[in-house]
Every structure is written in structure tokens, then in C-alpha cells.
Amino acid sequence: MGVGHGHGHGHGHGQASGHAGAKHRWRLAVSFGLIGSFFVVELVYGLLSGSLALLSDAGHMAADVVTLGAALVATRIATRPDTTGRRSYGSYRAEVFASLLAVVMMLGVAFYVVIEAISRIGGPAEVSAGPMLIVGAIGLAVNVVALLLLRSGAGESLNVKGAYLEVMADTAGSVGVIAAGWLITTTGQAYWDTVVALAIGAFVAFRAVALGRQVFAVLGQHVPEGMDAGAVARDLAAIDGVCDVHDLHLWTLTSGMNVATVHLVTGEPDDSHAVLDRARHLLREHHGVAHATLQVEPRDHTGCDELGW
């Protein structure tokens, strides 16, 4: 009885994404510096002006700082070898945990905005529209510069693309702050600050929930988004020399790095080497699986029948 066991490595999607992220590290670093510096400015002016819109957008920007920082750190961690012998998959999941922290922060911001807005209903509101317009305009300029920096890398690296989308969403927040300042100036009604703040808060909460679903899908080792496990199994079963496919597992290690394990049953033990090569090529080129562990078994092998899960 012979059993073939192989690992499908190579330059798959995940590894390409890691190299691209390192290539654009300086863009992430500059954007992180710009967004981080402006976050401090917006938070201070939000507290001084009493603008809930500014404070809510500052909270949104804090989440962006975490996301950009996580993307920047991930480019370092992804290329750092494990020296402990305890991290068999490396430290790629650091990005996922940082994203989870961003979700918690974003939900906290949304909750604060709603509570603060409710407390202001019916009461006198004193909001300085001047600082809102100035800070909002500066924030818009900072976000546009960051967008231009990240745009070229967004098409090559999933890490950079995530940061790019975060900054794009924050640009909408800056536009909201400017709109609130303009409405207060033209109408003399301070309640516009609360209205715009609630809109920004709802937007932040929506993004947090969407991002949270993706994070928990990764941590729960769900089948990668956009991948059909049934189609993968059928394609593997159609490979010459494969009689059966079982114990197929598909999950995401981190953004852009899909992983698979599967047992392939062959009619002839001599087919093991060819089956391994065909299956590795199929998973890498047609299903975007960067790392696949494949076990090739002869038809009369019954060891898998003893597994309880």
C-alpha cells in the first residue's frame, strides 16, 4: 500500500499579494503618517468646537489608522520567519486580528455618536461651524493625497487595496463634515451637525458589520468568499487518475491566502506523482489556492474510514 503526500506551493495568489504589499510599503507608511497626524488634529478641534460630526469622523479616522497600521505591519510580519517553532502557519493572521480590533473601535464610535446625538435632542447646541469647515477641508485634502498614493498599489496587493478602500470611505466622512459646516453657516441651525453625525455614525456601523462578517468568516475557517467547494471537488475528481475525492477543506489564512487540504483516491499507485502535480496546478491556477496539502491514496486504503470527524 502506498500513500502519496505533497504540498502545493509556488507563486500563488497569496504569495504574490505579499510581495506586492512589500513593494508598496512606503506608500502605506506615508499614508499612515498623514492620516494619523490628521486624526489628532480632527479630534482636538472636534472637542474644542463641540462638533459631533467632527468627533464621529475622528473616530472613523482612528479605525483607518488601525487598518493602515495593520496593513503596514503585515508586510513586515509576512516575510519574517518563525523562530519559535510554534507558528506552523507563520504570523499571517496578525492582519485579521488587527481588523477585528478595527471593527470593535468602529462599533464603539457608532455607539458613542448615537448616544451623544440622542442626549442633544431638544437641548441647546453650540457648534462652531468655522473650525468644522477648515478641518473638514484639510481632512478632504489629506484623504485625497492618501488615495493618490495608494491607488497604484491597490490593483496589485490585497493589503493595499483594503487600505485604499478604508481611505476612500473616510473621504466621504470629510465631505459630510464640510456639508454640516456649510449647512450650519447658511441656515443658522446647529442641529445639522447632529444629523450629519448620525449619518456618518450609521455609515461607520455599516462598514464595521460588513468588515466583522469577513473577519469572523476567516477566523471561523469558512470556505473563502467567491469559492465553490462543490466545484473544486468536481474539478479534482475530473483529473486523470483520480477515482474519488474526500476530506476536502478550504479556508482563508489571511487576505489573499487561500488554503486547502484534500484526500485523492487513485486507481493505480503509480499515478500518485502525476495526480499530485495535476491537482496542485488545478488548485493554484484555477481556484487561487496558494497552499494545498494533498494526500493521494490507493483505492483499497481504508484508514480514512476510521476518522470520527
TORVO-717134 format. One record per atom (N, C-alpha, C, O): x, y, z. Coordinates in pm, whole numbers, plus 50000, padded with zeros to 5 digits. Layout:
XYZ
...
***
This chain:
500864988050000
500005000050000
500895012450000
501785013650084
500655021549908
501455033649903
500575045949915
499475046449860
501065055849987
500325068350006
501215079849965
502325081250015
500715088149875
501455099949833
500975112149909
499765114149923
501905120249957
501535132050035
502385143649988
503615142949992
501755154449945
502525165649892
501935178849929
500765179849968
502755189249918
502325202949948
502395211149821
503415211549752
501275217749789
501255226249670
501685240249704
500895248049758
502915243749675
503415257249700
503485264549566
502685262049476
504435273549554
504595280549427
504125294949440
503765299449549
504145301849332
503825316149332
502325317849310
501885322049203
501565314549412
500115315849404
499685329749440
500495338949452
498375331249458
497795344349483
498305350549611
498625362449615
498385342549717
498775348049845
500195353149845
500465364049896
501105345549788
502475349749788
502675361849700
503445370849734
501985362449589
502095374149503
501625386549575
502215397249562
500545384949653
500005396249728
500995401149830
501145413149850
501715391449898
502685395349999
503825403349938
504215413649993
504385398849824
505465405949758
505005419849713
505755429549725
503795420849663
503275433749618
503105443249736
503375455249724
502665437849850
502495446249969
503825452050012
503905463750049
504895443850008
506225448650045
506695459349947
507335469149986
506375457549821
506765467049717
506175480849743
506815491049716
504945481249795
504255493949817
504255498049964
503415505850007
505205492550042
505245495650185
505405510650210
504795515950303
506205517450130
506435531650153
505155539650134
504955549850201
504295535350042
503025542250022
502135540750146
501485550350188
502115528850202
501355526650324
501915535050439
501155540750517
503255535850448
503885543250557
503555558050549
503225564150651
503645563950429
503345578250414
501865580950443
501535590750510
500985572350392
499555574050416
499235572750564
498415580150618
499895563250631
499695561350775
500095573950851
499385578250942
501235579950813
501675592250878
500705603750857
500405611150951
500215605250734
499275616150704
497955614450780
497495623750846
497365602550771
496065600050835
496205600750987
495335606351055
497295595051041
497495595251186
497645609351239
497085612751343
498405617751170
498595631651214
497295639351210
496985646951301
496535637451101
495285644851090
494255639951191
493415647851235
494285627251227
493365622151329
493495630251458
492495633851520
494745632951500
494975640651622
494385654751608
493735659851700
494625660951492
494105674451468
492575674551473
491985683251537
491955665051405
490485664751399
489875661951536
488835667651570
490505653351614
489995650351747
490055662651836
489095665551908
491175669851833
491335681851917
490315692551877
489655698251963
490185695151747
489235705451702
487795701051723
486925709351745
487555688151716
486205683251743
485805685951887
484675689851914
486735683851980
486465686552121
486335701452148
485485705652226
487175709652082
487135723952104
485885730452043
485325739652102
485465725751926
484315731851858
482995726251905
481945732451883
483005714651971
481765708352014
481035701351901
479865697851915
481715699251787
481075693151672
481055677951684
482095671451690
479855672351689
479705657951694
480105651651560
480605640451556
479885658951451
480275653951319
481795652251312
482285642251259
482535662151365
483985661051365
484455649451453
485365642051415
483835647951571
484225637251661
483935623551601
484735614251613
482775622251536
482435609351476
483385606051361
483785594451344
483735616251282
484675613751173
486065610851227
486815603151166
486435617051340
487725614251403
487775599551447
488805592951433
486655594651502
486605580651541
486735571451421
487385561051427
486085575551312
486195568051187
487645567851141
488145557551095
488305579251152
489705580151110
490605571851199
491615566451154
490245570651329
491035562251419
491035547751371
492055540951376
489875543151324
489785529651268
490645528551143
491265518151119
490685539151063
491525539050943
493015538150980
493785531250913
493395545151088
494775544651133
495155530351172
496235525551138
494225523651243
494475509651281
494605500851158
495505492451150
493695502951060
493715494750939
495005496950859
495625487350813
495385509550842
496625512550770
497825506950845
498755501450784
497815508450977
498915503251057
499015488151046
500105482551036
497845481451048
497835466851036
498375462550901
499145452950892
497975469550795
498455466250661
499965468350652
500675460550588
500455478950716
501885481850714
502665471350791
503685466350744
502175467850911
502855457750992
502805444150924
503765436350931
501675441250859
501525428150794
502575425850686
503015414550666
502985436550617
504025434850515
505355430850576
506165424450510
505585434750701
506795430650772
506665416550826
507545408150807
505555414050894
505355401050959
505325389750857
505835378850882
504715392450740
504555381850639
505895376450590
505965364950547
506945384450597
508255380050548
509195376050662
510355372850639
508675376150785
509525372950900
509385358150935
508275353550965
510475350550931
510385336150962
510075333751110
510445341751196
509385322651138
509065318951275
510285312551341
510835302851289
510695318051454
511865312751524
511475304551647
512335298951714
510165303751675
509715296551794
509405281951766
509435273551857
509095278851641
508705265351607
507265262151644
506825250751630
506525272251690
505145270151735
504125275951638
502935272951650
504565284051543
503635290151447
503845283651311
504575288851227
503205272351291
503425264851167
502915272251044
503365269650933
501965281651064
501465289750953
502055303750954
501595312450880
503055305951036
503615319351044
502695328651122
501905324151205
502805341751096
502015351751169
501095359451076
500785371151101
500655352950969
499795359850873
498485364550934
497905374350888
497995357551037
496705361051096
496745374351174
495705379051218
497915380251191
498015392951263
497125403451198
496515411651266
497065403251065
496225412850993
494755410951028
494015420651040
494335398351043
492935395451072
492565400351212
491495406151232
493455398051309
493175402651445
493175417951454
492395423651530
494045424351378
494045439051374
492735444151314
492205454251358
492225437051213
490945440951154
489815439251255
488885447351258
489895428851338
488895426951443
488925438451542
487875443051588
490115443251575
490235454851663
489605467051598
488935474951666
489805468751467
489195480051396
487675479151402
487005489451415
487115467151392
485665465351399
485145469951535
484155477151543
485835465851641
485425469751777
485465484951793
484555490851851
486525491051741
486655505651751
485545512651674
484965522251722
485275507851555
484255514251471
482865513151534
482095522751532
482555501551591
481265499951657
481185508851781
480125514251812
482305510351851
482335519351967
482075533751927
481365541051996
482655537951814
482425551551764
480955553551728
480355563651765
480385543951657
478985545051616
478065545651738
477115553551741
478345537551840
477535537451962
477635550952034
476635556252081
478855556352042
479045569252108
478275580352037
477635588752100
478345580251905
477675590751827
476165590251850
475535600651870
475585578251847
474135576951867
473725581752005
472765589352019
474455577452108
474135581652245
474265596752261
473405603152321
475335602452207
475555616852218
474485624652142
474015635052189
474105619652023
473085626451944
471735626352016
471025636452017
471385615052076
470125614252150
470125623952266
469105630252295
471265625252334
471335634252450
471215648852409
470855657252492
471515652152283
471445666052238
470065669952185
469785681752169
469215660152160
467895663152107
467095671352207
466955667652324
466565682552159
465745691052245
466515700852329
465925709352395
467825699852329
468635708852410
469385718852324
469485716952203
469895729452384
470655739452307
471975733552260
472675726752336
472305735952137
473565730852081
474415742452031
473965750551950
475635743052080
476555753452037
477685746951958
478535739952013
477665749351829
478665743351741
479335754351660
478655762851601
480665754251657
481415764051579
481595758551438
482335748951415
480905764951343
480945759951206
482275762751138
482695755151051
482945773751178
484225777251115
485255766251122
485785762051019
485575761251243
486545750351254
486115737851178
486955730651125
484795735351174
484315723651100
484685724550953
485175714850895
484445736350894
484755738050752
486245737050725
486665730750628
487055743350813
488505743350792
489075729250807
489815724450721
488715722750918
489245709250945
488715699250842
489435690350799
487455700850804
486885691950704
487605693150571
487875683150504
487935705450532
488645707650406
490055701750411
490515695650315
490725703750525
492075697950540
491995682750534
492815676150471
490995677250603
490825662750603
490575657350463
491105646850426
489775664550386
489505660150249
490785660150167
491025650950089
491615670450184
492885671250110
493815659850150
494455653750064
493885657050280
494745646150328
494295632750270
495115624650227
492975630550271
492455617950219
492705616450068
493005605550021
492575627349995
492815626849850
494285623449822
494575615549732
495195629449898
496615626249880
496875611549909
497585604849835
496275606450018
496445592250053
495865583249945
496445572849913
494725587149888
494115579349781
495045578449660
495205567849600
495645589749623
496545590049510
497785581349536
498295574949444
498255581249661
499425573149695
499125558149684
499955550349637
497935554349730
497595540149739
496985534349612
496925522149595
496545543049522
495795538349406
496575528549320
496025518349279
497855531249294
498615522449205
498865508749267
498975498849195
498955508049400
499195495249465
497935487349491
497995475349518
496775493949482
495515487249514
495195475949417
494515466349453
495685477049294
495415466649196
496345454749205
496125444549140
497415455949288
498405445349298
498365438049432
498625426049438
498035445249539
498095439449673
496745440649742
496135451349744
496285429549801
495015429949874
495145438450000
494175444950040
496315438350063
496525446750180
496375461450144
495685469050212
497035465450036
496975479349992
495555482849946
495075493949970
494895473349881
493525475749836
492595478349954
491735487149948
492755470550062
491935472750181
492175486450240
491225493250279
493435490650246
493745503950298
493165514750207
492655524850255
493245512550078
492715522149980
491205524049999
490715535349998
490485513050017
489035513850036
488695520650168
487695527950177
489505518450272
489275525050400
489405540150385
488555547650434
490455544550317
490665558950298
489575564850210
489135576150232
489135557250110
488055562050023
486785564550104
486095574550084
486485555350195
485305556950280
485455568950372
484485576050397
486655571150423
486875582550512
486755595750438
486415606050497
487045595550309
486875607750228
485405612150230
485105624050233
484505602350229
483085605450237
482755612150371
481915621150377
483435607750478
483225613950608
483665628550609
482995637050668
484795631350545
485265645250537
484285653950460
484045665550496
483725648450353
482715655850276
481505658650365
480915669450356
481125649050450
480005650950541
480255662150641
479355670050670
481475662850693
481825673450788
481725687150720
481205696650779
482215688050597
482125700750524
480665704350499
480275715850514
479855694450462
478425696950439
477745701950565
476925711150559
478075695950681
477475700250807
477865714650839
477015722550879
479145717950821
479585731650847
478905741750757
478525752550801
478745738150630
478095747250535
476605749250569
476095760350562
475935738350605
474515739150640
474295747450765
473345755250773
475185745950863
475065754050986
475285768750955
474575777451006
476265771550870
476575785450834
475425791950757
475095803450783
474825784750663
473785790550578
472415790850644
471615799750616
472125781250732
470785780750794
470775785850937
469725789650989
471945785951000
471995790151139
471465779651235
471305782351354
471195767751184
470645756851267
471745746751300
472285740151212
472065745751430
473155736851474
472775722051467
473635713351475
471455719251453
471055705251454
471595697551333
471625685251334
472025704951228
472595698251112
473845690351150
474165680051090
474555695251252
475735687951299
475345674051349
476005664151320
474245673551424
473765660751476
473295651551364
473565639551364
472565657351267
472045649451156
473185643151076
473165631151047
474185651251042
475315646150965
476115636051047
476595626050994
476265638851176
476995629551263
476315615951267
476975605551262
474985615951276
474255603351276
474445595851144
474565583551142
474465603351034
474685597050903
476075590650896
476235579450848
477095597950946
478455592550948
478515580351040
479135570251007
477855581451157
477835570251251
477205557851191
477695546651209
476085559751118
475415548351053
476325542150948
476375529950933
477035550650874
477955545850771
479085537650834
479465527150783
479625542850946
480705535851015
480215522351067
480915512251055
478995522151125
478445509651178
478235499451067
478515487551084
477735504150953
477515495150839
478825488950794
478895476850769
479865497150783
481175492050743
481735482450846
482355472450811
481505485550975
482015476951082
481385463051076
482065452951091
480065462851054
479365449951047
479845441950926
480065429850935
479995448850812
480455441950690
481865436450709
482145425050671
482755444550768
484115440050792
484145428950895
484905419350883
483295430150998
483225419951102
482805406451047
483335396051088
481865406350954
481445393750892
482615387150819
482785374950825
483405395250750
484555389650679
485595384250776
486175373650753
485825391550886
486805387250985
486395374051048
487205364851060
485125372951089
484665360651154
484595349051055
484725337451095
484385352050928
484405341450827
485815335550816
485975323550798
486835344050827
488215339350822
488565331650950
489125320750944
488225337451065
488535330951192
487755317851208
488235308551273
486555317251151
485745305151156
486125295051050
485515284351040
487135298450969
487645289550864
486555285350766
486455273650728
485735295150726
484725292450625
485395290950488
486545294850469
484655285150395
485145284550257
485355298850208
484485307250227
486485301850145
486765315550100
485625321450017
484985314549939
485395334350037
484335341149963
484565340149813
485675342449764
483515336649740
483605335349596
484075321749549
484155319349428
484395312849642
484865299549604
483755289349629
483105289649733
483535280449535
482515269949545
483195256649575
483885251049490
483005251649699
483655239149739
483225227549650
484025218849618
481945227449610
481465216849523
482165216849389
482495206349335
482385228949334
483065230049205
484525225549216
485045219149125
485165228949328
486555224549349
486625209349354
487495203249292
485695203249428
485675188649440
485445182149303
486095172249270
484525187649224
484245181949092
485455183149000
485755173948924
486145194549006
487325196348922
488435186548960
489105181048874
488615184549090
489635174949135
489265160749093
490135152949052
487975157349103
487515143849066
487675141348917
487775129848875
487715152048837
487825150548692
489275148848645
489515146548527
490225149848737
491635148148700
491895133648661
491395124448726
492665131648556
493015118148512
493705110648625
494665115548684
493225098748655
493825090448758
493135091348892
493415083348980
492215101248911
491515102849039
490185095449034
489385097648943
489955086549132
488705078949139
487715085149237
486505083749220
488225091949339
487335097449441
488035108849513
489265109449518
487235117949567
487755129449643
487005130049776
485775129649778
487745130849886
487085132350016
487955140650110
489115143650080
487375144250226
488065152450326
488625165350264
489765169050292
487835171950181
488245184650123
487915195950219
486765197550262
488915203850253
488735215450341
489355227750275
490475227250226
488615238550274
489065250950212
488865262250312
487795263450371
489875270650331
489715282050420
490725292850383
491585290850297
490605304250449
491495315650423
492395317750543
491915318850656
493695318450519
494645321050627
494645335950661
494565339850777
494745344150559
494625358650571
494265363850433
494145355950339
494085376750419
493625382350292
494475377650175
495695379650173
493825371250076
494515367049957
495295354149968
495965350149873
495225347350084
495965334850102
494975323750134
494625321650250
494545316650032
493615305450049
494375292450067
495415290250005
493835283850153
494495271250189
493545259750166
492325261250181
494085248150131
493255236350108
493965223850156
495195222850149
493185214250206
493665200750231
492645191250169
491445193850174
493125180250111
492195171050044
492855157350028
494075156250016
492015146950028
492475133250001
491975129349862
490795130949831
492885124149780
492555119949645
492815104949632
493895100049663
491815097749587
491925083249570
492265080149425
491625085349333
493275071849404
493705068149268
493485053249244
493465045249337
493315049749116
493125035849080
494425028149081
494455016349114
495515034949044
496815028549038
497815036349123
497925048449109
498535029649212
499525036549296
500575044149216
501105054249262
500885039249097
501905045749015
501465059448966
502285067248918
500165062548977
499645075448930
499855086749031
499565098349000
500345083649150
500405093449259
501145106149221
500665117249247
502325104749161
503135116449130
502415125549030
502365137649048
501875119648926
501185127548823
499935134148879
499635145548846
499205126848964
497995132349025
498335144449113
497635154549110
499395143249192
499825154449276
500095166949192
499625177749225
500855165249085
501215176749001
499975183048937
499845195248933
499065174648887
497855179948822
496965187148923
496425197848894
496805181249040
495945187249142
496515200449193
495775210149212
497825200749214
498455213249258
498245224349156
497885235549191
498465221049029
498295230948922
496845235748915
496585247648900
495905226448926
494485230048920
494105239549032
493475249749007
494495236349155
494125244549269
494775258349263
494145268349295
496035258749221
496745271549217
496265280549105
496025292449126
496115274948985
495825283148868
494345285848847
493975296248792
493475276748889
492055278148860
491205282048982
490085286848966
491735279949102
490945282949221
491655292149320
491135294849428
492835297049285
493515306949367
493965301849503
494035309549599
494275288849514
494735283149641
496265283549643
496915276449566
496825291749731
498265293649735
498995281949801
500135278949766
498335275449896
498995264549969
498015252949981
496955254250042
498375241549923
497505229849926
498285217749978
499395215049932
497675210750073
498245198250123
497405186950067
496215185850098
498015178449985
497295168049912
497775154249955
498975151449954
496845145749991
497175131850024
496565122649918
495355122549896
497435115049853
496995105949747
496975091749803
497965086949858
495835085049790
495625071849849
495245061649742
494555065049646
495675049249757
495215038649666
493765035049697
493275037749807
493105029149603
491675026349615
491355017249734
490295018549794
492275008049769
491974998649877
492375003950015
492324996550113
492745016450023
493105022350153
491825025450232
490915031950180
491765020850358
490545022650439
490815030650566
489915031850650
491995036150582
492315043350705
491405055250731
491095058050847
490975062150626
490135074050644
488755070450699
488075078950757
488345057850683
487035053850734
486995053950886
485925053850946
488175054050949
488235053751094
488115067551156
487965068751277
488175078051076
488075091651129
486685094351182
485685090751119
486625100751298
485325103651358
484795117551327
483655120651364
485565126051259
485115139551226
485815144451099
485565155551054
***
